[in-house]
Amino acid sequence: MTRPKNNNFRLTLSEDKTLVQLTVKVSSPEKAAELYEGLEQVIIQMMRVDLELDWEEDHPDES
């Protein structure tokens, strides 16, 4: 599989550091859907880990 050459990524953080934006220009709608699904899974996993850490902090004797 050849490496895609038409993907452009831009990651920004707002001045007040409350907003993170990722903009990706891809070569096709199919690539966009594939990237979206992959990023969605990564974000879901990050949220799960964050929730687990919060629970462990709130219940130190139950871990």
C-alpha positions as CSV (number, residue, x, y, z in Angstrom):
1,M,0.0,0.0,0.0
2,T,1.4,3.4,-0.9
3,R,1.5,6.2,1.5
4,P,-1.2,8.9,0.9
5,K,0.3,12.1,-0.2
6,N,-2.7,14.3,-0.3
7,N,-3.6,14.3,3.5
8,N,-2.9,17.6,5.3
9,F,-3.3,17.9,9.0
10,R,-3.8,21.0,11.1
11,L,-4.0,21.0,14.9
12,T,-4.8,24.2,16.8
13,L,-5.3,25.2,20.4
14,S,-7.3,28.3,21.1
15,E,-5.7,31.2,23.0
16,D,-7.7,30.5,26.1
17,K,-6.7,26.8,25.8
18,T,-10.3,25.6,26.0
19,L,-10.7,24.4,22.4
20,V,-8.6,22.0,20.4
21,Q,-9.3,21.7,16.7
22,L,-8.1,19.1,14.2
23,T,-8.7,19.7,10.6
24,V,-7.7,17.1,8.0
25,K,-7.9,17.5,4.3
26,V,-8.0,14.0,2.7
27,S,-7.8,12.7,-0.8
28,S,-11.3,11.2,-1.0
29,P,-14.6,10.8,0.8
30,E,-13.7,7.2,1.5
31,K,-10.5,8.2,3.2
32,A,-12.4,10.8,5.2
33,A,-14.9,8.2,6.5
34,E,-12.0,5.8,7.3
35,L,-10.1,8.5,9.2
36,Y,-13.3,9.7,11.0
37,E,-14.1,6.2,12.2
38,G,-10.5,5.6,13.4
39,L,-10.4,8.9,15.3
40,E,-13.8,8.3,16.8
41,Q,-12.5,5.0,18.3
42,V,-9.4,6.7,19.7
43,I,-11.5,9.4,21.3
44,I,-13.9,6.9,22.8
45,Q,-10.9,4.9,24.3
46,M,-9.4,8.1,25.7
47,M,-12.7,9.0,27.4
48,R,-13.0,5.5,28.9
49,V,-9.5,5.7,30.3
50,D,-10.3,9.2,31.7
51,L,-13.5,7.9,33.3
52,E,-11.7,4.9,34.8
53,L,-9.0,7.2,36.3
54,D,-11.7,9.4,37.8
55,W,-13.4,6.4,39.3
56,E,-10.2,5.2,40.8
57,E,-9.5,8.6,42.3
58,D,-13.0,8.7,43.8
59,H,-12.9,5.1,45.1
60,P,-9.2,4.4,46.2
61,D,-10.1,1.5,48.4
62,E,-12.2,-0.3,45.8
63,S,-9.5,-0.6,43.1
